[in-house]
Amino acid sequence: EYPTLYAAEKVNADVLVMGASRAMQQINPQYIEDSLQYSAYNVGRDGMPFFYSYTLLQMILKRYTPKMIILDSEYKMLMEVPNHYDRLSVFLPLYKDHPEIRDIVKLRSPFEPYKQISSVYPYNSMLFKLLKGNFSAAEKNIKGYYPLEESLNEPIKTWDYTKPYAL
């Protein structure tokens, strides 16, 4: 997918923002650039576990060393959930050209090296994502930042800290 490919092979910013959806949708690199006078890029991805950021960082560090990395995380990112390994499929098209990520991608399955013999396997079930990403992702993308466009139709419920927690 374009955001992952660009982050892995092209981005060359002084400051990188990494993380999942909160990083991707709430941290605008332009504000970092304005305040720090460093170039910035947001490489966060919606719904991705810590493995995503770690794997991406391995590819980035192979090319260059950023001056600063901001990692936005929450406890769910670090939990071991079986389908988190499945989400590493986004790196399958990069497997052959990036030996630094092979051990991480093998967490999906010990058979990944054998599956990579096929030229079709890395792109399996990705056709729609690739087409969509190539046509729509760039128009909303602001240095990797994807602002939320929805609005709430009802007021935000706040927690009353004066009352005891009840199940």
N, C-alpha and C positions, 0 to 999 in steps of 0.2 A: 504494500500500500504506500502511496505517496508520502504521507507524513513520516512513516518509519524509514523508508528509503532515503528521504532527504536528510533526516536527522542522522542516520548512520553514515552516509557517504558525502554529504555536502556541507552541513551546518559547520560554521567556524566562528561562533560568537564567543565573546569573552565570558559571558554569564549564561549558564544553561539553567532552565527551570525544568525539573523532572517531577513525575508523580502521575497520578491518575486523573480522573475527571475534574476534581477540584482545582488541581494545578492548571489543567488545560483550559478550563472555563473561567477561572477567576484571577489568574495572574497575568497581567498584560505586560509583556516585555518592554513596551514603550515607556512605561513609568520607571522601570529599572534603568533604561538608557538615559532618560532625562535626569534622574537623580544621581546616578553613579558615573555618568559619562563613559560607560562601557557599552559595547554592543551586547545585545541580549536576544535569546531565542527560547521559546517554550517548546520543549520536546515531550511534554506530558501527553498521555493517551487515555481516553475514556475507558473505564472499566478494566484497566490493566493492573496486574499484581506487581509486587516489588521485582519479580523476575524480569519483567519488561524493562524497567529502568536500569536494572543491573546489566542486562544483556546489551542494551543500547549503549550504556556507558563503556562497556568493553570495546565496542566498535569505534566509538568516538575517541577514546584514549589511544587507540592504535594510530589514529591520524594526527591528533594534537591534544594539548592539555589546556582546558579552559582555566581562566583565572578564578572563577567561582562557580559552584554548583549549588542551586537551591533545590532541596528535595522536600516536596510537600507530601507528607505521608499521614496515614491514620492506621489504627491497629488492624483494620481489615486487610490492608495491603500486605501485612506480614503474616497473616494466618495461612496455614497450609490447607488449601482447598484443592481437591483433585482436578477440577476443571481449570484451575490456574495454569497447570502445565499445558492444557490444550490451547490456551491463549498464546502460547509461544509459537503457534503455527504462523503468526505474522512474520517470523524470522526465517521460515523455510526457504523462501526465494533467495535469501542471503547466505544460506548455509555453505554452499560450495566456495564462495569467494571470501568468506570470513571464518578462518579456522579458529579464531579466538572465541567464537560463540558455540562451537560444536558440542562441547561438554554440557553446556546449559540446555541446548535444544534436545540433547539426548535424555533429559529428564522427562520428556514427553513419552519416550519409549526407547528401549535399548536397540530397537530395530531401525531407528532413524537413518543411520548411515547406509543401510541397505535400501531403504525406501528412496533415498536421494539418487539412486542409480537412474530412476525414472526422471525424465525431463518434465513430465506432466505433474508428478506428485506435489512439488512445492506450490503449485498454483491451484491444486484441487479445491473446489468450492470457493474460489476467490474471484471468479470472473466478474460477477456483479459488483463486488467491492472495488475491484480494480477500475472498472468503468466509471462507477459512481465517484470514486476518489479522484480520478483524472479530470472529470468534468465539473464537479461541484466543490471539492475541498479547497481549491485555491481561491475561490471567490470570497469565502468566509474567513480564511486564514490570515491572521495578522501576526507574522513572525511566530507561527505555531500556536498562537492564542485564538481560541474559538469562542467568542462571546455568546452567552446565552441570549436567545431571542424571545423566549417565552415570558409571559408575565403571569402573576398570580391573580386569580379571580376572587379570592377570598382573603381575609386578613390572616396574617401569620399568627399561629397560636404560640403563646409564650408560656414558659414554665413558671409556675408560682412556687418560688423557693421558700415561702413562709409555711407551706403545707407539707406534711410528711409524705414521702413517696408511698404509694399504695399500688398493689398489683391489680 
